[in-house]
Amino acid sequence: MGRIVVHEFITLDGVIENPAWSMDYPFDPRMGQAIGGIMRQSKALLMGRHTYEMFAPAWSARTAEDDPGAPFMNESPKYVVSATLRDPDWSNSTVLGPYDRDAIGSLKGSTEGDIYVSGSKTLVGALLADGLVDELHLFMYPLTLGTGLRLFDDDLAVKLALAESETYESGVVHLAYRPAV
């Protein structure tokens, strides 16, 4: 049975929208190793339509020489939660239809290995609310933006337990959480 593992770049005030702000911080090789480790354990990607529409053109032309994550992003099965996307053109992409807790549970049950999620704020919120996230990896940047899409809406209440943490020279902190039991 698969596990859903979420990876997000996030500000101190919870913003995950368009993480171009992360470019102001040096990318620590240990951070790349942490993200690479998440990807290596994953056998599939799960994303919402907006993230699909950003990732497909950004990743489909990349090679391993451009980015070590490119083979995973391009060759792995990709599942898109969307009520409007019809014909995805990124290799190995399947549209699951609108969000359905049971459909995501079936995907977990039929996947051997982790299912990687990045971005996809609406999808991640629903997965968290439904208790379907097995690990939440937050790469928290030391800034606040004041505005922007936040990962945690006012009505989302989730109890998590810290599983691991790592601090980088840039001030970014990797916080890995699992559901509290």
Residue pairs with C-beta under 8 A, 6 or more apart in sequence:
1 108
1 109
1 111
2 43
2 44
2 107
2 108
2 109
2 110
2 111
2 112
2 113
2 114
2 115
3 108
3 114
3 115
3 134
3 135
4 46
4 104
4 108
4 114
4 115
4 117
4 127
4 132
4 133
4 134
4 135
5 38
5 41
5 42
5 114
5 115
5 116
5 117
5 133
5 134
5 135
5 137
6 117
6 118
6 124
6 127
6 133
6 135
6 136
6 137
7 35
7 38
7 116
7 117
7 118
7 137
7 139
8 16
8 118
8 119
8 124
8 136
8 137
8 138
8 139
8 151
9 16
9 19
9 22
9 139
9 141
10 16
10 138
10 139
10 140
10 141
10 151
11 21
11 140
11 141
11 143
11 144
11 145
11 148
12 140
12 141
12 142
12 143
12 144
13 144
13 145
13 146
13 150
14 150
14 151
14 152
15 144
15 145
15 147
15 148
15 149
15 150
15 151
16 119
16 121
16 148
16 149
16 150
16 151
17 121
17 148
17 149
18 148
21 141
21 143
21 145
22 141
24 143
25 141
25 142
25 170
25 171
25 172
26 169
26 170
27 170
28 168
28 169
28 170
28 172
30 166
30 168
31 139
31 168
31 172
31 174
32 68
34 137
34 139
34 166
34 174
35 69
35 139
36 68
36 69
38 114
38 116
38 137
39 69
39 72
39 116
40 72
41 113
41 114
42 72
42 76
42 113
42 114
42 115
42 116
43 76
43 77
43 111
43 112
43 113
43 114
43 115
44 76
44 77
44 78
44 79
44 107
44 111
44 113
44 115
44 116
45 73
45 76
45 77
45 78
45 79
45 115
45 116
45 117
45 118
46 78
46 79
46 81
46 104
46 107
46 115
46 116
46 117
46 120
46 123
47 55
47 78
47 79
47 80
47 81
47 117
47 118
47 119
47 120
47 123
48 80
48 81
48 82
48 119
48 120
48 121
48 122
48 123
49 80
49 81
49 82
49 84
49 85
50 119
50 120
50 122
51 118
51 119
51 120
51 123
52 78
52 80
52 82
52 85
52 88
52 90
52 93
54 119
55 73
55 90
55 119
56 88
56 89
56 90
56 93
59 70
59 73
59 74
59 90
60 74
60 90
60 91
62 70
62 73
62 74
63 70
64 70
64 71
72 116
74 90
74 91
74 92
75 91
75 92
76 92
76 116
77 92
77 94
78 88
78 90
78 92
78 93
78 94
79 93
79 94
79 95
79 96
79 107
79 115
80 88
80 93
80 94
80 95
80 96
81 96
81 97
81 98
81 99
81 104
81 120
81 123
82 95
82 96
82 97
82 98
83 97
83 98
85 95
86 95
88 94
88 95
96 103
96 104
96 107
97 103
99 122
99 123
99 126
101 126
101 130
101 132
104 127
104 130
104 132
105 132
107 115
108 115
108 132
114 134
114 135
117 123
117 124
117 127
117 133
121 149
121 150
121 151
124 133
124 151
125 151
125 152
125 153
125 156
127 133
128 136
128 156
128 158
129 156
129 158
131 179
133 179
134 178
134 179
135 163
135 176
135 177
135 178
136 160
136 176
136 177
136 178
137 174
137 175
137 176
137 177
138 151
138 174
138 175
138 176
138 177
139 172
139 173
139 174
140 172
140 173
140 174
140 175
141 171
141 172
142 171
142 172
142 173
152 158
158 179
159 179
159 180
160 177
160 178
160 179
160 180
161 177
161 178
161 179
161 180
161 181
162 175
162 176
162 177
163 176
163 177
163 178
164 174
164 176
165 173
165 174
165 175
165 176
166 173
166 174
167 173
167 174
168 174
